[in-house]
Amino acid sequence: MTAFTIAASQWVGSAAHAEPTGRLDRSPYGWLLAVDTDVLGVHIDRAHVGGWADAALRTSDLDEEGTNVSVNHLNAFADVRFEDHWQLFVEAELEYRPALATLSRENDLEVEQAYLKYSFSDRLEVRVGRFSTPFGFWTPVHWTIRTDTVAPPLFESRRFVPEQQVGARVSGRIFPRALQPLDVEVNYSVWGGYASDEVDVDGARGATMGADLRIGAMDRGFLGASFHRQDTEGTADPRDRENDAVVYGELSLPAHFTLRGEYLYQRTHRRSAPDSQIHSVYGKVRWDHGDWSLNYRFERSDDPDLGPDALQRIDRFTIGYSLLHRVRLKAEYARHRTLRASVPDFDTFALWLGVFF
């Protein structure tokens, strides 16, 4: 007997969990196709399709920027689970961002993720293909519509670490029995990949590899650390290497407060020039009340895009509102203070709209 039903899936949880700490590739919205049938000898357990879009109006007091409106992302995904342990996940994105003094222009259509995953158990999963880099907190959160600010931290927007990898990843979740009364969960990932003109990975050429370890307690918080290494694109010597490390954590407090921070260190080893280093750090506090959220984030980072020794400090204030669970609104003001940079100090203001479908 074949059962075929279609239902609009709904978000489960409060606004305080708008940035989930686990299983970041699990889609929160879209159309859930509950299927119990065989196709060409393959048993289909479930199929889930959907997407999201977001747009923003941004104004800046930099003379060359002014005011602009952009449709930032148009994203669609398909998630198929079959034969009990298999998953096929494909995600495509159309992204447009106008050229600004502090950001390069983006206007392209690309496959963000396309991988096949086999789950032996919660402890061991293997995926092969193109997947988000499991590095720190922000980098693997590809669906920025789910986050609490309009703009990501500078190290993410500048893509110090590639957003995706092409290769293989082994990951899992472990619940130590000795710590079970504390409801402790350990997440790990180990991956390796390759980048070339044909296999595109931002900023990388040749072999890439890395690992991530995160320890957390349910609804209390987590601590994590990641390492990433790659051959560097755009240097004179193909033997140049880039090493990245990050430590990160989050803590949930009473009265619906959340604290989070990340610190990234990057060192590029060059054969024909002195090594270069990048330090980037941010800390944030968020308060949730029903469908509303208030968020403040402080960040300080080296910014090579604005000069070899440029430094930015950003204070970002964001008000968020969830309308009908599928529509999200944000208003954000940011103070950018620069040092040894090609642009002076400036302020920005943005109104943002995001829709799930």
ZANUKE-255268 format. One record per residue (C-alpha): residue in one letter; z negated, y, x; residue number from 0. Coordinates in Angstrom, 3 decimals, padded with zeros to 6 digits. Layout:
+-----+----------+----------+----------+-----+
! res !       pz !       py !       px !   n !
+-----+----------+----------+----------+-----+
!   a !        Z !        Y !        X ! NUM !
...
+-----+----------+----------+----------+-----+
***
This chain:
+-----+----------+----------+----------+-----+
! res !       pz !       py !       px !   n !
+-----+----------+----------+----------+-----+
!   m !  000.000 !  000.000 !  000.000 !   0 !
!   t !  000.926 !  003.425 !  001.323 !   1 !
!   a ! -001.284 !  006.436 !  000.698 !   2 !
!   f !  000.141 !  009.901 !  001.410 !   3 !
!   t ! -001.867 !  013.022 !  000.646 !   4 !
!   i ! -001.595 !  016.645 !  001.753 !   5 !
!   a ! -004.516 !  019.081 !  001.727 !   6 !
!   a ! -005.214 !  022.496 !  003.228 !   7 !
!   s ! -008.000 !  021.978 !  005.740 !   8 !
!   q ! -010.930 !  024.382 !  005.835 !   9 !
!   w ! -013.094 !  025.648 !  008.674 !  10 !
!   v ! -016.514 !  024.021 !  008.877 !  11 !
!   g ! -019.337 !  026.077 !  010.314 !  12 !
!   s ! -020.478 !  029.661 !  010.538 !  13 !
!   a ! -019.066 !  032.657 !  012.369 !  14 !
!   a ! -021.605 !  032.010 !  015.103 !  15 !
!   h ! -019.541 !  028.998 !  016.149 !  16 !
!   a ! -016.204 !  030.818 !  016.299 !  17 !
!   e ! -015.905 !  029.728 !  019.934 !  18 !
!   p ! -016.676 !  025.999 !  019.926 !  19 !
!   t ! -018.138 !  024.461 !  023.062 !  20 !
!   g ! -016.381 !  021.117 !  022.802 !  21 !
!   r ! -012.977 !  019.593 !  022.047 !  22 !
!   l ! -011.092 !  022.859 !  022.297 !  23 !
!   d ! -007.802 !  021.216 !  021.301 !  24 !
!   r ! -009.101 !  020.378 !  017.827 !  25 !
!   s ! -007.267 !  022.598 !  015.353 !  26 !
!   p ! -009.458 !  024.294 !  012.744 !  27 !
!   y ! -006.844 !  025.133 !  010.100 !  28 !
!   g ! -003.401 !  024.109 !  008.929 !  29 !
!   w ! -002.263 !  021.291 !  006.686 !  30 !
!   l ! -003.933 !  017.920 !  007.050 !  31 !
!   l ! -001.611 !  015.027 !  006.241 !  32 !
!   a ! -003.799 !  012.017 !  005.510 !  33 !
!   v ! -001.405 !  009.127 !  006.116 !  34 !
!   d ! -001.911 !  005.384 !  005.940 !  35 !
!   t !  001.490 !  003.909 !  006.608 !  36 !
!   d !  003.750 !  002.317 !  009.188 !  37 !
!   v !  006.746 !  004.105 !  010.693 !  38 !
!   l !  009.068 !  001.997 !  012.853 !  39 !
!   g !  006.240 ! -000.422 !  013.443 !  40 !
!   v !  003.709 !  002.296 !  014.409 !  41 !
!   h !  000.657 !  002.822 !  012.201 !  42 !
!   i !  000.137 !  006.559 !  011.536 !  43 !
!   d ! -003.513 !  007.458 !  010.938 !  44 !
!   r ! -003.263 !  011.230 !  010.487 !  45 !
!   a ! -000.936 !  014.156 !  011.032 !  46 !
!   h ! -002.010 !  017.784 !  011.152 !  47 !
!   v !  000.378 !  020.746 !  011.310 !  48 !
!   g ! -000.223 !  024.482 !  011.154 !  49 !
!   g ! -000.341 !  027.632 !  013.204 !  50 !
!   w ! -001.564 !  031.169 !  013.536 !  51 !
!   a ! -000.322 !  034.668 !  014.232 !  52 !
!   d ! -001.964 !  037.865 !  015.403 !  53 !
!   a ! -000.939 !  041.488 !  015.773 !  54 !
!   a ! -002.626 !  044.574 !  017.167 !  55 !
!   l ! -002.383 !  048.341 !  017.193 !  56 !
!   r ! -003.507 !  049.643 !  020.581 !  57 !
!   t ! -003.984 !  053.192 !  021.770 !  58 !
!   s ! -004.844 !  054.380 !  025.261 !  59 !
!   d ! -005.449 !  057.759 !  026.859 !  60 !
!   l ! -003.292 !  056.800 !  029.837 !  61 !
!   d ! -000.252 !  059.092 !  029.697 !  62 !
!   e !  002.283 !  056.289 !  030.223 !  63 !
!   e !  000.791 !  054.022 !  027.534 !  64 !
!   g ! -000.028 !  056.006 !  024.400 !  65 !
!   t !  000.013 !  054.007 !  021.154 !  66 !
!   n !  001.858 !  050.756 !  020.538 !  67 !
!   v !  001.987 !  047.980 !  017.950 !  68 !
!   s !  002.730 !  044.388 !  018.915 !  69 !
!   v !  002.842 !  040.937 !  017.364 !  70 !
!   n !  000.916 !  039.225 !  020.123 !  71 !
!   h !  001.377 !  035.566 !  019.257 !  72 !
!   l !  003.146 !  033.345 !  016.741 !  73 !
!   n !  001.856 !  029.849 !  017.285 !  74 !
!   a !  002.681 !  026.486 !  015.653 !  75 !
!   f !  001.251 !  023.045 !  016.389 !  76 !
!   a !  001.588 !  019.393 !  015.365 !  77 !
!   d ! -001.209 !  016.876 !  015.920 !  78 !
!   v ! -000.461 !  013.198 !  015.192 !  79 !
!   r ! -003.068 !  010.422 !  015.528 !  80 !
!   f ! -001.762 !  006.848 !  015.487 !  81 !
!   e ! -002.732 !  003.260 !  016.284 !  82 !
!   d ! -006.437 !  004.219 !  016.202 !  83 !
!   h ! -006.608 !  005.483 !  019.813 !  84 !
!   w ! -003.446 !  007.536 !  020.391 !  85 !
!   q ! -002.803 !  011.256 !  019.916 !  86 !
!   l !  000.425 !  013.240 !  020.281 !  87 !
!   f ! -000.138 !  016.980 !  020.429 !  88 !
!   v !  002.608 !  019.627 !  020.626 !  89 !
!   e !  002.094 !  023.405 !  020.528 !  90 !
!   a !  004.740 !  026.119 !  020.799 !  91 !
!   e !  004.191 !  029.875 !  021.030 !  92 !
!   l !  006.237 !  033.029 !  020.734 !  93 !
!   e !  004.430 !  035.788 !  022.622 !  94 !
!   y !  005.283 !  039.455 !  022.834 !  95 !
!   r !  003.382 !  042.129 !  024.698 !  96 !
!   p !  004.844 !  045.524 !  025.599 !  97 !
!   a !  004.848 !  046.711 !  029.198 !  98 !
!   l !  001.716 !  048.771 !  029.903 !  99 !
!   a !  000.370 !  050.365 !  033.042 ! 100 !
!   t ! -002.372 !  047.731 !  033.268 ! 101 !
!   l ! -000.477 !  044.727 !  031.844 ! 102 !
!   s !  002.963 !  043.283 !  032.502 ! 103 !
!   r !  005.409 !  042.750 !  029.657 ! 104 !
!   e !  005.647 !  039.317 !  028.061 ! 105 !
!   n !  008.333 !  038.262 !  025.621 ! 106 !
!   d !  009.102 !  034.579 !  025.572 ! 107 !
!   l !  009.096 !  031.349 !  023.610 ! 108 !
!   e !  007.595 !  028.370 !  025.340 ! 109 !
!   v !  005.901 !  025.038 !  024.802 ! 110 !
!   e !  002.252 !  025.707 !  025.550 ! 111 !
!   q !  001.057 !  022.131 !  025.279 ! 112 !
!   a !  002.814 !  018.778 !  024.829 ! 113 !
!   y !  000.795 !  015.725 !  025.777 ! 114 !
!   l !  000.115 !  012.121 !  024.861 ! 115 !
!   k ! -003.536 !  011.069 !  024.898 ! 116 !
!   y ! -005.192 !  007.662 !  024.740 ! 117 !
!   s ! -008.913 !  007.439 !  023.926 ! 118 !
!   f ! -010.658 !  004.345 !  025.229 ! 119 !
!   s ! -013.939 !  005.769 !  023.925 ! 120 !
!   d ! -015.846 !  009.049 !  023.916 ! 121 !
!   r ! -016.590 !  008.363 !  027.582 ! 122 !
!   l ! -012.986 !  008.021 !  028.706 ! 123 !
!   e ! -009.765 !  009.686 !  027.547 ! 124 !
!   v ! -006.488 !  009.964 !  029.435 ! 125 !
!   r ! -003.745 !  012.471 !  028.656 ! 126 !
!   v ! -000.347 !  012.955 !  030.261 ! 127 !
!   g !  001.996 !  015.929 !  029.855 ! 128 !
!   r !  001.421 !  019.680 !  029.607 ! 129 !
!   f ! -002.135 !  020.681 !  028.723 ! 130 !
!   s ! -004.499 !  023.652 !  028.970 ! 131 !
!   t ! -006.341 !  023.874 !  032.291 ! 132 !
!   p ! -009.959 !  022.714 !  031.767 ! 133 !
!   f ! -011.384 !  025.430 !  034.025 ! 134 !
!   g ! -014.469 !  027.369 !  032.958 ! 135 !
!   f ! -014.896 !  028.582 !  029.399 ! 136 !
!   w ! -012.037 !  030.989 !  028.761 ! 137 !
!   t ! -009.036 !  029.332 !  030.372 ! 138 !
!   p ! -008.899 !  026.252 !  028.089 ! 139 !
!   v ! -009.435 !  028.362 !  024.940 ! 140 !
!   h ! -005.768 !  028.821 !  024.212 ! 141 !
!   w ! -006.214 !  029.813 !  020.562 ! 142 !
!   t ! -007.415 !  033.350 !  021.211 ! 143 !
!   i ! -007.491 !  033.981 !  017.465 ! 144 !
!   r ! -010.786 !  032.069 !  017.464 ! 145 !
!   t ! -012.511 !  034.313 !  020.008 ! 146 !
!   d ! -014.726 !  037.323 !  019.429 ! 147 !
!   t ! -012.794 !  040.043 !  021.321 ! 148 !
!   v ! -009.280 !  041.460 !  021.154 ! 149 !
!   a ! -008.699 !  041.156 !  024.916 ! 150 !
!   p ! -009.865 !  038.295 !  027.180 ! 151 !
!   p ! -011.743 !  038.916 !  030.444 ! 152 !
!   l ! -009.638 !  040.372 !  033.221 ! 153 !
!   f ! -009.488 !  037.169 !  035.281 ! 154 !
!   e ! -007.963 !  035.456 !  032.254 ! 155 !
!   s ! -005.461 !  038.178 !  031.312 ! 156 !
!   r ! -004.337 !  038.390 !  034.953 ! 157 !
!   r ! -004.100 !  034.573 !  035.071 ! 158 !
!   f ! -005.882 !  034.083 !  038.352 ! 159 !
!   v ! -005.917 !  030.398 !  037.337 ! 160 !
!   p ! -002.837 !  028.897 !  035.600 ! 161 !
!   e ! -003.226 !  028.645 !  031.844 ! 162 !
!   q ! -001.632 !  025.181 !  031.775 ! 163 !
!   q ! -001.141 !  022.148 !  033.980 ! 164 !
!   v !  001.682 !  019.593 !  034.005 ! 165 !
!   g !  000.384 !  016.198 !  035.045 ! 166 !
!   a ! -002.464 !  013.878 !  034.046 ! 167 !
!   r ! -006.061 !  014.474 !  033.005 ! 168 !
!   v ! -009.021 !  012.106 !  032.688 ! 169 !
!   s ! -011.968 !  013.355 !  030.624 ! 170 !
!   g ! -014.895 !  012.200 !  028.551 ! 171 !
!   r ! -018.239 !  012.871 !  026.925 ! 172 !
!   i ! -021.465 !  011.142 !  027.939 ! 173 !
!   f ! -024.809 !  011.190 !  026.119 ! 174 !
!   p ! -027.488 !  010.186 !  028.676 ! 175 !
!   r ! -029.961 !  007.821 !  027.025 ! 176 !
!   a ! -032.826 !  009.048 !  029.184 ! 177 !
!   l ! -032.349 !  012.551 !  027.749 ! 178 !
!   q ! -031.370 !  011.539 !  024.222 ! 179 !
!   p ! -034.354 !  013.173 !  022.451 ! 180 !
!   l ! -033.029 !  016.483 !  023.820 ! 181 !
!   d ! -029.549 !  015.755 !  022.416 ! 182 !
!   v ! -027.912 !  016.398 !  025.810 ! 183 !
!   e ! -024.157 !  016.005 !  026.227 ! 184 !
!   v ! -022.209 !  015.846 !  029.514 ! 185 !
!   n ! -018.497 !  016.677 !  029.492 ! 186 !
!   y ! -016.266 !  016.015 !  032.499 ! 187 !
!   s ! -012.593 !  016.469 !  033.365 ! 188 !
!   v ! -010.557 !  015.572 !  036.421 ! 189 !
!   w ! -006.869 !  016.433 !  036.631 ! 190 !
!   g ! -003.868 !  016.595 !  038.904 ! 191 !
!   g ! -000.410 !  018.029 !  038.426 ! 192 !
!   y !  002.686 !  019.530 !  039.938 ! 193 !
!   a !  004.576 !  022.828 !  039.658 ! 194 !
!   s !  008.145 !  023.780 !  040.630 ! 195 !
!   d !  011.069 !  025.823 !  039.353 ! 196 !
!   e !  011.759 !  023.031 !  036.858 ! 197 !
!   v !  008.094 !  022.334 !  036.053 ! 198 !
!   d !  006.714 !  025.797 !  035.314 ! 199 !
!   v !  003.033 !  026.524 !  035.917 ! 200 !
!   d !  002.030 !  030.194 !  036.292 ! 201 !
!   g !  001.514 !  031.210 !  039.910 ! 202 !
!   a !  001.665 !  027.689 !  041.330 ! 203 !
!   r !  004.125 !  025.665 !  043.361 ! 204 !
!   g !  003.594 !  022.102 !  044.523 ! 205 !
!   a !  000.470 !  020.042 !  043.869 ! 206 !
!   t ! -002.407 !  021.227 !  041.675 ! 207 !
!   m ! -005.769 !  019.521 !  041.141 ! 208 !
!   g ! -009.219 !  020.236 !  039.830 ! 209 !
!   a ! -012.403 !  019.136 !  038.111 ! 210 !
!   d ! -014.846 !  020.479 !  035.534 ! 211 !
!   l ! -018.401 !  019.427 !  034.641 ! 212 !
!   r ! -020.386 !  020.825 !  031.727 ! 213 !
!   i ! -023.915 !  019.926 !  030.592 ! 214 !
!   g ! -025.191 !  021.161 !  027.256 ! 215 !
!   a ! -027.639 !  020.638 !  024.429 ! 216 !
!   m ! -026.350 !  020.752 !  020.868 ! 217 !
!   d ! -026.574 !  024.243 !  019.333 ! 218 !
!   r ! -028.677 !  025.495 !  022.269 ! 219 !
!   g ! -026.189 !  026.204 !  025.035 ! 220 !
!   f ! -024.518 !  024.760 !  028.107 ! 221 !
!   l ! -023.988 !  025.181 !  031.854 ! 222 !
!   g ! -020.789 !  024.294 !  033.667 ! 223 !
!   a ! -018.853 !  024.504 !  036.910 ! 224 !
!   s ! -015.163 !  024.036 !  037.744 ! 225 !
!   f ! -012.953 !  023.781 !  040.805 ! 226 !
!   h ! -009.181 !  024.253 !  041.044 ! 227 !
!   r ! -006.742 !  024.066 !  043.965 ! 228 !
!   q ! -003.027 !  024.765 !  044.124 ! 229 !
!   d ! -000.143 !  025.648 !  046.394 ! 230 !
!   t !  000.559 !  029.343 !  045.894 ! 231 !
!   e !  003.797 !  030.745 !  044.505 ! 232 !
!   g !  005.411 !  033.868 !  045.954 ! 233 !
!   t !  004.168 !  033.665 !  049.550 ! 234 !
!   a !  006.278 !  033.363 !  052.673 ! 235 !
!   d !  004.734 !  030.081 !  053.770 ! 236 !
!   p !  004.878 !  027.086 !  051.371 ! 237 !
!   r !  001.678 !  025.761 !  052.973 ! 238 !
!   d ! -000.431 !  028.627 !  051.593 ! 239 !
!   r ! -003.271 !  027.354 !  049.405 ! 240 !
!   e ! -005.453 !  028.849 !  046.685 ! 241 !
!   n ! -008.958 !  027.595 !  045.865 ! 242 !
!   d ! -010.777 !  028.694 !  042.713 ! 243 !
!   a ! -014.334 !  028.020 !  041.577 ! 244 !
!   v ! -016.240 !  029.166 !  038.512 ! 245 !
!   v ! -019.763 !  028.777 !  037.153 ! 246 !
!   y ! -020.379 !  029.530 !  033.499 ! 247 !
!   g ! -022.942 !  029.180 !  030.759 ! 248 !
!   e ! -023.944 !  030.044 !  027.231 ! 249 !
!   l ! -027.300 !  030.278 !  025.448 ! 250 !
!   s ! -027.957 !  030.445 !  021.706 ! 251 !
!   l ! -030.994 !  032.538 !  020.768 ! 252 !
!   p ! -032.933 !  033.038 !  017.536 ! 253 !
!   a ! -031.709 !  035.595 !  014.980 ! 254 !
!   h ! -028.048 !  034.594 !  015.562 ! 255 !
!   f ! -027.747 !  036.022 !  019.080 ! 256 !
!   t ! -025.515 !  034.396 !  021.705 ! 257 !
!   l ! -025.408 !  035.081 !  025.461 ! 258 !
!   r ! -022.592 !  033.993 !  027.776 ! 259 !
!   g ! -021.474 !  034.642 !  031.329 ! 260 !
!   e ! -018.869 !  033.486 !  033.870 ! 261 !
!   y ! -018.423 !  034.113 !  037.579 ! 262 !
!   l ! -015.096 !  033.298 !  039.291 ! 263 !
!   y ! -014.396 !  033.181 !  043.011 ! 264 !
!   q ! -010.873 !  032.783 !  044.370 ! 265 !
!   r ! -009.839 !  032.428 !  048.001 ! 266 !
!   t ! -006.212 !  032.296 !  049.112 ! 267 !
!   h ! -005.592 !  030.760 !  052.531 ! 268 !
!   r ! -002.502 !  032.195 !  054.228 ! 269 !
!   r ! -000.836 !  030.955 !  057.406 ! 270 !
!   s !  000.860 !  034.261 !  058.256 ! 271 !
!   a ! -001.712 !  036.787 !  056.977 ! 272 !
!   p ! -005.478 !  037.175 !  056.570 ! 273 !
!   d ! -007.101 !  035.225 !  053.761 ! 274 !
!   s ! -007.660 !  037.158 !  050.532 ! 275 !
!   q ! -010.576 !  036.890 !  048.108 ! 276 !
!   i ! -011.181 !  037.779 !  044.466 ! 277 !
!   h ! -014.543 !  038.059 !  042.687 ! 278 !
!   s ! -014.673 !  038.362 !  038.907 ! 279 !
!   v ! -017.700 !  038.260 !  036.605 ! 280 !
!   y ! -018.525 !  039.017 !  032.985 ! 281 !
!   g ! -021.524 !  038.797 !  030.693 ! 282 !
!   k ! -021.675 !  039.200 !  026.936 ! 283 !
!   v ! -024.064 !  039.305 !  024.014 ! 284 !
!   r ! -023.027 !  038.632 !  020.431 ! 285 !
!   w ! -024.847 !  038.984 !  017.133 ! 286 !
!   d ! -023.664 !  037.357 !  013.910 ! 287 !
!   h ! -024.559 !  038.271 !  010.361 ! 288 !
!   g ! -022.675 !  036.374 !  007.674 ! 289 !
!   d ! -018.981 !  037.099 !  008.068 ! 290 !
!   w ! -019.638 !  039.982 !  010.482 ! 291 !
!   s ! -020.099 !  039.928 !  014.233 ! 292 !
!   l ! -020.978 !  042.508 !  016.875 ! 293 !
!   n ! -020.060 !  041.800 !  020.490 ! 294 !
!   y ! -020.611 !  043.633 !  023.781 ! 295 !
!   r ! -019.055 !  042.417 !  027.034 ! 296 !
!   f ! -019.458 !  043.827 !  030.530 ! 297 !
!   e ! -017.073 !  042.736 !  033.258 ! 298 !
!   r ! -016.383 !  043.663 !  036.829 ! 299 !
!   s ! -013.451 !  042.289 !  038.770 ! 300 !
!   d ! -011.114 !  042.765 !  041.677 ! 301 !
!   d ! -007.691 !  043.639 !  040.262 ! 302 !
!   p ! -004.784 !  043.128 !  042.692 ! 303 !
!   d ! -002.307 !  044.254 !  040.007 ! 304 !
!   l ! -003.647 !  047.817 !  040.409 ! 305 !
!   g ! -003.816 !  047.804 !  044.218 ! 306 !
!   p ! -004.818 !  045.536 !  047.118 ! 307 !
!   d ! -008.449 !  046.711 !  047.019 ! 308 !
!   a ! -008.602 !  047.822 !  043.380 ! 309 !
!   l ! -011.681 !  047.168 !  041.282 ! 310 !
!   q ! -012.173 !  047.460 !  037.529 ! 311 !
!   r ! -015.346 !  047.705 !  035.480 ! 312 !
!   i ! -014.877 !  047.307 !  031.727 ! 313 !
!   d ! -017.370 !  047.827 !  028.903 ! 314 !
!   r ! -015.993 !  046.348 !  025.673 ! 315 !
!   f ! -017.486 !  046.811 !  022.187 ! 316 !
!   t ! -016.075 !  044.719 !  019.319 ! 317 !
!   i ! -016.752 !  044.499 !  015.585 ! 318 !
!   g ! -015.367 !  041.392 !  013.897 ! 319 !
!   y ! -015.028 !  040.372 !  010.249 ! 320 !
!   s ! -013.882 !  037.069 !  008.763 ! 321 !
!   l ! -012.019 !  037.576 !  005.484 ! 322 !
!   l ! -011.481 !  034.511 !  003.271 ! 323 !
!   h ! -011.991 !  032.290 !  006.351 ! 324 !
!   r ! -008.260 !  032.393 !  007.187 ! 325 !
!   v ! -007.956 !  036.100 !  007.974 ! 326 !
!   r ! -009.833 !  037.792 !  010.794 ! 327 !
!   l ! -010.156 !  041.476 !  011.574 ! 328 !
!   k ! -011.425 !  043.165 !  014.741 ! 329 !
!   a ! -011.928 !  046.719 !  015.961 ! 330 !
!   e ! -012.520 !  047.214 !  019.665 ! 331 !
!   y ! -013.264 !  050.080 !  022.027 ! 332 !
!   a ! -013.130 !  049.584 !  025.805 ! 333 !
!   r ! -014.108 !  051.833 !  028.732 ! 334 !
!   h ! -012.105 !  051.066 !  031.897 ! 335 !
!   r ! -013.514 !  052.472 !  035.131 ! 336 !
!   t ! -011.378 !  051.924 !  038.229 ! 337 !
!   l ! -011.913 !  052.201 !  041.977 ! 338 !
!   r ! -009.166 !  052.352 !  044.606 ! 339 !
!   a ! -006.648 !  051.685 !  041.828 ! 340 !
!   s ! -003.140 !  052.918 !  041.035 ! 341 !
!   v ! -004.354 !  054.238 !  037.644 ! 342 !
!   p ! -007.304 !  056.550 !  036.855 ! 343 !
!   d ! -010.208 !  055.789 !  034.549 ! 344 !
!   f ! -009.086 !  055.302 !  030.948 ! 345 !
!   d ! -010.251 !  054.251 !  027.481 ! 346 !
!   t ! -008.558 !  052.017 !  024.921 ! 347 !
!   f ! -009.007 !  051.374 !  021.212 ! 348 !
!   a ! -007.495 !  048.484 !  019.260 ! 349 !
!   l ! -007.271 !  047.266 !  015.668 ! 350 !
!   w ! -006.437 !  043.586 !  015.408 ! 351 !
!   l ! -005.405 !  041.207 !  012.617 ! 352 !
!   g ! -005.218 !  037.421 !  012.896 ! 353 !
!   v ! -004.107 !  034.912 !  010.256 ! 354 !
!   f ! -004.321 !  031.097 !  010.190 ! 355 !
!   f ! -001.735 !  029.131 !  008.245 ! 356 !
+-----+----------+----------+----------+-----+
***
